[in-house]
Amino acid sequence: MLGPDDGTLAVRTERGGAVAKAGHNLLMHVRSWDGVLEVGDESRVELNVDASSFKVIEGSGGMQSLDDDDKANIEQTIDDEVLKRSAIGFRSTQVDETDAGLHVAGDLTLSGQTHPIAFDLQTTGGRLTGSAVVKQTDWGMKPYTALFGALKVLDEVKIEIDAALPDVAA
């Protein structure tokens, strides 16, 4: 079992639109998550995320830096308008070993919809690292906009994991 004590599950968003310079590219960490990685005869990868546990770590770009109130407002908007506190989960349907780690395919449940997604995980140096890109509209989500659409979050959001693998007894 993996979780926040083992590493970081991060979400990165980028901004677009006519006044994109006013907004921020965001780095958020998920504070409440758990995952399973089993490799062997019946390999599997699972991930459960508390959608209300996103924490804004930093905002790059923008006309001014984000203060704590700005970060809290963004987190509240994510809870209320973007993810709506809905369950987020991933269950693998296929896990293949590769030279660098694993190629994983499975079903991601997000915003009440479940669709297939595939990504690669690296398992080197006692760590599990990897990333996947989620296109919000593929899950029926409308990317967040402000200022009458002149500022928007781009449709593609990057999810990254960097966690210590548990010690396995020989």
N, C-alpha and C positions, 0 to 999 in steps of 0.2 A: 504494500500500500504506500502510495506517495501522497504528499500534501504540502501545504505552505511551509512546514518545518523543514522540508527537504530541498526546497528551491522556489523558483519563481515561475508563475504562469502570468504572462504579460499580454496586453492588448495594445496595438498601435493603430492610431487613426491618423489620416492626413486630411487637410482641408483643401477646398476648391471654391470656385465661384468668382464672381466679379470683384468681391472685396476680400478675397482669400487672405491677403496680407493682414487683415484685422484679426483673423482667427489664429488658432494654434494647432499644430500637430501634437497629438496627445500620446503619452505613455502612461498606461494604467496597469496596476497589478491587481490580480484577483486575490482577495484575502482569504476566501473560504472555498476550497476545492479538494477533491480527492481523486486519485487515479490508481489504476491497476495496470501493471506491466508483467505479463507472464510469457516467457519464451520457452518453447519445448514442443512436445507432441501436440498440444492444444494451445497454441499461442493466442493471447488476447491482449487487447488494449482497451481500457475503459476510462472515462473521465466524467466526473459530476462537478458542476460549478454552481455556486450560489450566485445567482444573477444580481443580487443586491449587495454584493461584496466588492464591487469595483472601486479602487482607490486611485485617484489621479496623482501620479508621481511627478510628472513634469509636463509642461506645455512649451514647445519650441516654436520659434517664429512669433508672429503676432506683433501688434504695435506696442504692447506693454506686457510685462510678465504677469503670470497668474498669481494672485494672492490666495490665502486660505479660503476666503469667502467664494472666490471664483471657482476654486476646485470643488468646494462643497456644492455649489450650484450645478456644476457639470455632473457631479455624481448623482444629485437628486434628479436631474433631467434624464440621465441614463436609466435610473430606477423607474421613473414615472412615465416617460414618453418613448424611450427606445427599447429597452428590454422588458419593461413592464413586470419585473420580478418573475418572469416565466422561467420554467426549468430549462437548464442547458445540460445536455448530456451527449456523450459519444460512446458508441459500442462498435468495436471492430467486427468486420465480417471476414477479413482476410489479413494475415500478418505474414510477410515473407522476409526472410533474412537476406541481407545484402552485404556487400563488402564493408560498407560504412556503418551498418546498423540494421534498420528495419524499414520496409515499405509497408505502410498501413493503409487499408481501405476499410471504410465502415460507414455508419449512419450517424449524422449529427442532428440532434434535436435542438432547435433554436426558434424562439418566438412561436411555439406551438406547431412547428412544421419539422418533419424529418426528411432529410435528403442525404444522398451519398456524398462522400468527400474522401480524398486520398492525400497522403503526405508522407514524408520521410522523417525518421527519427535516427539520430546518431547515438551510439552507445559506446563511447570511448572515454578512457581515463576515469572510469567510475562515475561518469555523468551521463544523463539523458538530455539531449538537446534536440531541438527541431522547431519547425514552424509550419504554419498552414495559412492560406489566404481564404477568407470567407467573404463572399460577395453577398452583402445584406439582402439585396433584392431577390436572390435565389431562394431565400427563406421568407419571402413575403414582407420583408421589412423595408420601410421607406427611410433612406439615410436622413439623418437630422439636418435641418436647415434653419437658418435665422436670417433676419433682415430681409424678409420677403423672398428668400431663396438666393440672395446675393452672396451669402456665406453658407457653405455646406460641408458636411463630412463626406468624403469620397466613399463610393459604394464598397470598395475593397478594404477590408480590415485585416491586419496581420496578427495572428495569434502565435506566441512563442513560449516554449518551455525550456527551462534550464534547471535541472534538479539532480541531486546526488542519488545514485542508484543504491538501494539497500545492499548491505553486505550479504553475500550468499555463502553459507557454510559449505565447505568442500565435502 
